[in-house]
Amino acid sequence: MSPVEKEKVLDFMQKIGFTDYEARVYITLVTEGSLNPTQLSNLSGVPRPNVYAVLKKLIRKGYAEREAVKRAPLYSAVPPDIVLADVEKDLKNKEQYAQNLKKWFQEGQVVAPGRVPTAWLIDGEKRINEIIEDILQRARNSIHSIITPTFTKSDKEPNRIFKILEEKVQQKVEVIAGWKIDKNTLEIAQKLSQNGTIYHWTLGEIPIGTYIADGKDCLVTFIGKWEPLLVYDLGIWIRNPTYVRPFEYLTERLLSLNTPAKKRIEELTRNQK
């Protein structure tokens, strides 16, 4: 092995968890065969006092072996294919642990109120729509939503968020939602009502929009422009469960004051005949 190749191998070994001394001792044992500590020190460049500690670590990890004699034992390397298989297994386990931790942090189980920003002001319809879609897509257990007229304009196809809600209902996510159901959204109301709790908004203009996933992630939208049409282009994005849950309760409460979708669906169906 050339000096350049050796340095590359040392670098790779350190990247998969070996210390510099561990890598040097192990490579020396692999390339030179069984050695005593003095020989190892001379060939690897690791100071002799450190060689003993490194050998103990390698033996404990299962990467090196000690000759079974009382005095002046020789040390040898466990074959690289065995060692690397063990390293690969360890890295896969670490990857799984990292994924579990990532999920844990994302679900907000370690969020401390007051220690992180609890709300962000969002300005502009485009950004608001992007956040709404993202919130709804990430829902795994429940969605609570008051859907504003922004997404139910009669001259357009039903908005993308209705398709997301339909997908979530099919995935057994609990959906509690309401909007001004018209002929343009009749079909989606029928589909969502089969497994979700859907309401027809009857209390005049919708004052706010709410889009809440799993009681942990919430966007509340407000009217920023009144004429010629209402535009809900201001929002507050909340990602702390402590502050999201009151909005979840408020959404349920406001929706319950309106008409169950079933009655509105029957009314629109009769009018179409």
N, C-alpha and C positions, 0 to 999 in steps of 0.2 A: 504494500500500500504506500503510495507516494505521500509526501508531507501535505500536499494540497488536498489529496483525497481524504487523508486522515482528518484534516481540519474541517472538511465538509461533513464527515461522519460525526465528528464531535459536536458540530453545530446542530445537526439533525437530532442527535441523542438528547441534547439539552432541551430542544424544543418539545420532546415527548416526555420530559420529566426527570431526566438524569441531571445530577449536578456535574460540574466540570470535572471534578476529581473522580466521581463515579464512572463517568463516561471514559476517562483516560485509563482507569484501572481495568474496566471491563474490556475495552478494545485491546489492551495489551494482553490480557489473558486469552482472548479469542485468537489473536494473531501469533502469540508466542508459545501458547500451551501452558502447562502447569508450572507455577513459579512460587518461590518463597517471597516474603515481604520485601527483603532487601533487593532481590532481582526486580520485583515489581516497581519499587521506587526508582531504581536506576533506569529502567526501560520506559516507564510512563511519565517520569518527571514529577510525580507526586511526592512531596516530602515524606520520608519514612514514618514519622510519628502520625501522619494523617492516613497512611495506607491501612493501618490496623482498623481504624474507625470506619473507613470506606468499605473494607472487606466485610466487616460485621453487618453493615447496612445492606450490601449486596447479597450476603447470605440470607439475611432476614427477609429480603424481598423475593428470594428464590432465584437470583440471577448468578450466583456463584456458589461453589462447593469447597469444603475444607477436607483435606485428607484426614482419615480417621487414625491418627497417630498422636501420641502424647507430646512428642517434642519435634520441633522443626517441621511442621506440616507444610505441604504444598497446597496451593489454591488453584482452582481451575474454573473456567467459565461454563455456565449452563448454555447449551447450544442456542444461538441467536433466534432460530425459528420458534423455540419454546418461549424465550424471553419476549420476543415481539408479539407473539400470540397473546401473552399475558398483558402486555402493554395495550394492545388493541382492545382487549376486553375491558381494561380499566378505563380507557378513553371513551368507549361506548357508554359505560356506566356513568362517567362524568357528564357526558352529553345529555343523558337522560335526566340526571340530577339537575343540570342547568335548565332543561326544558321545564321540569317541574317547578323550579324556583321562578322561572320567567312567568309561568302561568299563575303562580301564587302572587307575585308582585302585581301582575296585570289585573288580577281580580280584586285588588285593593285590600287584601287581608292584613296588610301591614302598614296601611296609610294612617299616619298620626294627624288628627285634625290640628290645624294651626301651624304645622311644621312644613307644609308644602302649600303652594298656591291652591286655593279651593275653587276659584272661578276665573274665567277669562272672558273678556268682552269680544264678541265676534261681530264684524261689520261687513255687510255685503251678502246678497242672495247666493252667489256662486259658492262662497266659502261655507255658508250655512248649509246649503244643500249637500256639500261634500261631507260635512261633519255628521249630518243626519244619517246619510247612507252608511257611513262608517260605524256609527253607534248601533244602528239596527242590525247591520251585518254581524257584529260581534256578540249579539245577544245569544245566550245559551239557555236561559231559563224563562225569562219573562220580558215582555215589551209593554209599556204603557205609553199611550200617545193620543194627544189632541192634534189632529191634522188640519192645518190652516188651508184656506182657499187657494193658496199658492200652488198646491198640488192637485187641485180638483177643478181647474178651469175647464169649462164645458166644451171649449173649442179645440181641446187637445186630447190625445190619448191619455189614459190613466198614468200618473207619474211612476217613475222607477221605484219609489218607496213602497207602492202598493204591491209590486212584484216581489219585493223583499219580504214584506209581511206575509204574502202567500207562501213563500218558500219557508219562512219560519214556522208558520202554522203546520205545514207538512212535516217539519222536523220536531213537532210536539212542543214547541215553545209556546208558553201561555201569552196570548195577545189580547190586550184590553185597549180598544181604540175607538175613536169617534171622529166624525167629520160631517159636513153637510152632504148627505148622500143624494146624488141626482142620477139621471139616466146614464150619465157618462161613467159613474162608478157603481152602478147597480150590480153589475155582474161580479165585481170584486167584493162588494158587500155580501152578496149571496155566498160566495166561496169562503170568505173569512168567518161568516156567521156560523158555518157548520161546526167549527172547532174553536172559534174565538168568541170573545165577548165584545160585540160591536154596537155602537150607538149612533143615532142620527142627531146631529146638533140642531137644536130648535130654539136656543136662547139668544137669538139675535146674532150680531157679529161675533165671531170667535175672537176673544180678547188676546189670547196667547196661544202659541203652539208649544207642545211638550213632546219630547222624544227621549224615552228613558229605557235603558237596557239593564236588566238584572239588578235594579236598585242601586247601581254603582256609577252609572255614566249617564249624564243628562244634558240636553240642550233645550233651553227655553227661548222661544223666539217672540219678538214684539213688533208691533206695527211701527215702521220708520217713515212710511209715506202713506198719505191718505187719499190723494187724488192723482190721476183719475180713478185708480184702483188701489185697494189696500195692498201694501207691500210689507211683508214681514222680513225686513232685512237687517234687524238688530237682534243679537242673541247673547245669552249668557251660557257658557259651557262649564258645567260642574262635573268634577271627576272624583269627588270625595263622598263615599257612601253616607257619611253622617249628614251631609247637606242635601244629598239626592233624595233620600227617603221621604222628607216632607213634600217634595214636588210629586213624588209617586202617589202619595196619599191625596194631594190636591187634585191630581189628574183623575183618580178614581172617583173622588167626590163630585167634581164638576161633571164628569160623564154620566154619573148616576142620576143627575138632575134632568137629563135629556131623555129622548125616546129610544127604546130598544130598536135596533136595526130591523128586526122582524116586521114591525108595523110599517115602517117606511118602505121596505121591500114589497110588502103586500100592496101598499098604495100605488107605488110606481108600476108594479106589474099589472094592476087593474087598469091604469091609465093607458098602458100600451096596447090593451086589447081593443 
